[in-house]
Amino acid sequence: MIITTGDRPLTEVAERAERLAKQLGVPYVPRGNQSMSKLLTRCGGEEALVVLLHGVRLLRPDRPQLQFHPSMGFVRAKRILKGESDPLLEAAGMVPGDSVLDCTAGLGADALLFAVRGGEQSRVTALESSLPLYALLAAGMAHYDSGISEVDAALQRINIVNSDHVDYLRKLPDNSVDIVYFDPMFREPLEDSSGISPLRPYANSDSLSPESVTEAVRAARKAVVLKEKRGSGEFSRLGFAEQPRPGTKTSYGVITIDQ
Ligand SMILES: C[S@@+](CC[C@H](N)C(=O)[O-])C[C@H]1O[C@@H](n2cnc3c(N)ncnc32)[C@H](O)[C@@H]1O
């Protein structure tokens, strides 16, 4: 992966891109006046993270570009702020102040919901194993302006970590986080999932391992939650009780921790 900027960047943006490259240990390639496709070819066809004044994009030749945007997460976050319920938070039994480990950050939409519900006293950590997606999320969240201060503050509170979740979970002490959440790439993709399809070329598509679930149960105080396609065999394979949600294509499965 390389990091660059848009055309004729402001000094501030070029400096931000260079800092991010240093932090991630990947090359910073000044954009100069090259077209993006020339630059991508010159850099061996890898991913390029393009830092812009008000956003960040991930590109790869022949792949649709991916832009950071909390999308449906933003709509749901606004509903939570109005005091409405949300199916994920209900399944997790989350109350303000609970700490959450989101093991599959993606574009951070679900992590945003946890951070909004959790409030200032909660700790939300979101893990992403794909370096390009981690970089997109970290750079995107740091400078995103949703126009709603509570949403922006919640985005800033999320601690994003570039790690495979099993490695991270193994190091956690027993009963050290209230809720652990998994939303892996579905075994059978939903055909009309416009939110997740653009992510797929960049994402880790491994199935969730029984070891990850065992470690999550050990580390959790209240619940471990899995999102999957409705009726997926993953729920029974991994020991989750699927919670029926009539009229939806996805379900949450829960392992409740008895203390
Ligand atoms: C379906 S997406 C998650 C979407 C996310 N819940 C959201 O709201 O945007 C799954 C993400 O988990 C990441 N992932 C898959 N396996 C992982 C692992 N073992 N450790 C960390 N991240 C993983 C993928 O790279 C992908 O970005």
The ligand as a MOL file (V3000), in Angstrom:
LIG
                    3D

  0  0  0     0  0            999 V3000
M  V30 BEGIN CTAB
M  V30 COUNTS 27 29 0 0 0
M  V30 BEGIN ATOM
M  V30 1 C -18.6500 -7.0150 7.4000 0
M  V30 2 S -17.2760 -6.0140 7.7330 0 CHG=1
M  V30 3 C -17.7210 -5.2150 9.2300 0
M  V30 4 C -18.6020 -4.0340 9.0290 0
M  V30 5 C -18.6950 -3.2100 10.2750 0
M  V30 6 N -19.4380 -3.8890 11.3200 0
M  V30 7 C -19.3120 -1.8550 9.9910 0
M  V30 8 O -20.2760 -1.4950 10.6980 0
M  V30 9 O -18.8270 -1.1360 9.1010 0 CHG=-1
M  V30 10 C -16.0630 -7.1360 8.3440 0
M  V30 11 C -14.7170 -6.4750 8.5940 0
M  V30 12 O -13.9900 -7.2700 9.5210 0
M  V30 13 C -12.6490 -7.3650 9.0960 0
M  V30 14 N -12.1170 -8.6430 9.6480 0
M  V30 15 C -12.4010 -9.9020 9.2250 0
M  V30 16 N -11.7400 -10.8120 9.9520 0
M  V30 17 C -11.0250 -10.1110 10.8870 0
M  V30 18 C -10.1260 -10.4880 11.9200 0
M  V30 19 N -9.8130 -11.7900 12.1250 0
M  V30 20 N -9.6030 -9.5360 12.7170 0
M  V30 21 C -9.9120 -8.2230 12.5000 0
M  V30 22 N -10.7130 -7.7920 11.4940 0
M  V30 23 C -11.2780 -8.7210 10.6950 0
M  V30 24 C -12.7290 -7.3520 7.5840 0
M  V30 25 O -11.5000 -6.9590 6.9880 0
M  V30 26 C -13.8620 -6.3600 7.3480 0
M  V30 27 O -13.3800 -5.0490 7.2480 0
M  V30 END ATOM
M  V30 BEGIN BOND
M  V30 1 1 1 2
M  V30 2 1 2 3
M  V30 3 1 2 10
M  V30 4 1 3 4
M  V30 5 1 4 5
M  V30 6 1 5 6
M  V30 7 1 5 7
M  V30 8 2 7 8
M  V30 9 1 7 9
M  V30 10 1 10 11
M  V30 11 1 11 12
M  V30 12 1 11 26
M  V30 13 1 12 13
M  V30 14 1 13 14
M  V30 15 1 13 24
M  V30 16 1 14 15
M  V30 17 1 14 23
M  V30 18 2 15 16
M  V30 19 1 16 17
M  V30 20 1 17 18
M  V30 21 2 17 23
M  V30 22 1 18 19
M  V30 23 2 18 20
M  V30 24 1 20 21
M  V30 25 2 21 22
M  V30 26 1 22 23
M  V30 27 1 24 25
M  V30 28 1 24 26
M  V30 29 1 26 27
M  V30 END BOND
M  V30 END CTAB
M  END
